[in-house]
Amino acid sequence: MPAVAAAALAIISSPAAAHTGTGLAGGFASGFMHPLSGWDHLLAMISVGLWGAFLGRPLIYLLPVTFPLMMVVGAVAGMFALPMPPVEIGIALSVLVLGGCVAAAFRAPVWLAVTVVATFALFHGYAHGRELPSAADPIGYSTGFVLATGALHVVGIAIGLAADHRHGAIAIRLAGGAIAVLGVVFLVQAAGA
C-alpha cells in the first residue's frame, strides 16, 4: 500500500501535461515515447480502450480508430494556430470524462461515444500540433505518436476485456473512478496555470 500511495503522490505532484510548447527533438522514437511521458495522455488513451471494450461492437473498434484520426485533425489545427478553447483544460477534461464514463459504466449510443472521443482527440492533437513544426522530423514524430496512441488504446481494450472475469468489472470501474479523480487533479492544475 505504501508503494501505491507513493505512486499517487508522484502523479499528483508532477505536471499534468507532457506539452511543454518548447519544441520536439526528434523523429519516430521520440514521437512513440511522448504519449508515455504524460499521465494525462496515457490515462485518456487507456480510458478510450477501456470504454470501447465495455461498450462492445462496433465501438470497441470505432473509438480507437476515431481518436487517432481526429487527433491528426487537431494537430493540423494546432500547426496553423486555429482558435481553440483552452487546450490543457480540454485535455484534463478528457481524463475526467472518459474515466467517469468507465466508472459509471455509461452505455452511450454510438453517435455520442464517437462524438465525445472525437472532441477530446481534437484537444490532444492540437497540443501536439502546436509543437510539431519545431520537431526535427515531424513526419517520423507524428507516425510514432499516432502508433503509440493506438497501442495505448489496445492496452485499454485488453484490460477492459478482463471485465468478463469474476470481479473484473468492479475492478475496471474502480480504475475508471481513479482515472476520473486524477482528471480532477489535472483540471485544477490546468485551471491554475
C-alpha positions in Angstrom: 0.0 0.0 0.0 2.8 2.5 0.7 4.0 1.9 -2.9 0.6 2.8 -4.3 0.5 6.0 -2.1 4.0 7.0 -3.3 3.0 6.4 -6.9 -0.2 8.5 -6.5 1.8 11.3 -4.9 4.3 11.2 -7.7 1.5 11.5 -10.3 -0.2 14.4 -8.4 3.0 16.3 -7.8 4.2 16.2 -11.4 2.9 18.4 -14.1 -0.3 17.2 -15.6 0.8 17.6 -19.2 3.6 16.5 -21.4 3.1 19.5 -23.6 5.8 22.0 -22.9 5.5 24.1 -26.0 9.2 24.2 -26.4 9.5 22.1 -29.5 10.3 18.4 -30.1 13.7 16.9 -30.5 13.3 14.0 -32.8 11.7 11.5 -35.1 9.8 8.2 -34.7 11.3 7.1 -31.4 10.7 10.5 -29.7 7.2 10.5 -31.0 6.5 7.0 -29.9 7.8 7.7 -26.4 6.0 11.1 -26.0 2.5 9.7 -25.2 4.0 7.5 -22.5 5.6 10.6 -20.8 2.5 12.4 -19.9 0.0 10.9 -17.4 -2.9 12.9 -19.0 -2.4 11.4 -22.4 -1.6 8.0 -21.2 -4.7 7.8 -19.0 -7.0 9.2 -21.6 -5.8 6.8 -24.2 -6.2 3.8 -21.9 -9.7 5.0 -21.0 -10.7 5.1 -24.6 -9.8 1.5 -24.9 -11.5 0.6 -21.6 -14.7 2.3 -22.6 -14.7 0.8 -26.0 -14.2 -2.7 -24.5 -17.1 -2.0 -22.2 -19.4 -0.8 -25.0 -18.6 -3.7 -27.3 -19.1 -3.8 -31.0 -18.9 -1.6 -33.0 -17.3 0.9 -30.5 -14.5 -1.5 -29.4 -13.1 -0.9 -32.9 -14.6 2.5 -33.7 -13.3 4.5 -30.7 -9.7 3.5 -31.1 -9.8 4.4 -34.8 -11.7 7.7 -34.3 -9.3 9.0 -31.7 -6.1 9.0 -33.8 -7.9 10.2 -36.9 -9.4 13.2 -35.1 -6.1 13.7 -33.3 -4.5 14.3 -36.7 -7.2 16.9 -37.5 -6.4 18.6 -34.2 -2.7 18.6 -34.9 -3.3 20.3 -38.2 -5.4 22.9 -36.5 -2.6 23.4 -34.0 0.0 23.8 -36.6 -2.0 26.6 -38.2 -2.8 28.0 -34.7 -6.5 28.0 -35.4 -8.5 29.3 -32.4 -9.4 26.7 -29.8 -10.8 26.7 -26.3 -8.1 26.3 -23.6 -6.4 23.1 -24.7 -4.9 21.9 -21.4 -8.4 22.2 -19.8 -9.8 20.1 -22.6 -7.1 17.5 -22.1 -7.7 17.4 -18.4 -11.5 17.1 -19.0 -10.8 14.2 -21.3 -9.2 12.2 -18.5 -12.1 13.2 -16.1 -14.9 12.4 -18.5 -13.5 9.3 -20.1 -12.5 7.9 -16.7 -16.0 8.8 -15.4 -17.7 7.0 -18.3 -15.7 3.9 -17.4 -16.5 4.3 -13.7 -20.2 4.8 -14.3 -20.4 2.0 -16.9 -22.0 4.6 -19.2 -23.7 2.9 -22.1 -23.6 5.8 -24.6 -25.2 5.4 -28.0 -22.7 5.1 -30.9 -23.1 8.6 -32.1 -22.5 10.1 -28.6 -19.5 7.9 -27.7 -17.8 8.8 -31.1 -18.6 12.5 -30.6 -17.1 12.5 -27.0 -13.9 10.7 -28.1 -13.5 12.8 -31.3 -13.9 16.0 -29.4 -11.3 15.1 -26.9 -9.0 13.8 -29.6 -9.0 17.3 -31.1 -7.6 18.8 -27.9 -4.9 16.2 -27.6 -3.9 16.6 -31.3 -4.0 20.4 -31.1 -1.5 20.4 -28.2 1.0 18.4 -30.2 0.3 20.2 -33.4 1.4 23.5 -31.8 4.8 21.8 -31.1 5.2 19.8 -34.3 6.6 22.5 -36.6 9.7 22.7 -34.4 10.4 19.0 -34.4 13.5 17.7 -36.2 11.5 15.1 -38.1 7.8 16.0 -38.0 6.6 13.0 -40.1 8.5 10.4 -38.1 7.5 12.1 -34.8 3.8 12.1 -35.9 3.9 8.5 -37.0 5.4 7.3 -33.7 3.0 9.4 -31.7 -0.1 8.0 -33.5 1.2 4.4 -33.3 1.9 4.8 -29.5 -1.6 6.3 -29.1 -3.1 3.2 -30.8 -1.0 0.9 -28.7 -2.4 2.6 -25.5 -5.9 2.1 -26.9 -5.1 -1.7 -27.3 -3.8 -1.8 -23.7 -7.1 -0.3 -22.5 -9.1 -2.8 -24.6 -7.1 -5.7 -23.2 -7.6 -4.5 -19.6 -11.3 -3.9 -20.4 -11.8 -7.4 -21.6 -10.9 -8.6 -18.1 -14.4 -7.4 -17.1 -15.6 -10.8 -18.3 -13.7 -12.4 -15.4 -15.0 -12.7 -11.9 -14.8 -9.3 -10.1 -13.2 -7.8 -13.2 -16.0 -5.4 -13.9 -15.8 -3.9 -10.4 -12.0 -3.5 -10.7 -12.3 -1.8 -14.0 -15.0 0.6 -12.7 -12.8 1.4 -9.7 -9.9 2.1 -12.1 -12.2 4.4 -14.1 -13.0 6.2 -10.9 -9.3 6.6 -10.0 -8.7 8.0 -13.5 -11.6 10.4 -13.2 -10.2 11.6 -9.8 -6.8 12.2 -11.5 -8.7 14.1 -14.2 -9.9 16.4 -11.5 -6.4 17.0 -10.3 -5.2 17.7 -13.8 -8.1 20.1 -14.3 -7.2 22.0 -11.1 -3.6 22.2 -12.3 -4.6 23.3 -15.8 -7.0 25.9 -14.4 -4.3 27.3 -12.2 -1.7 27.5 -14.9 
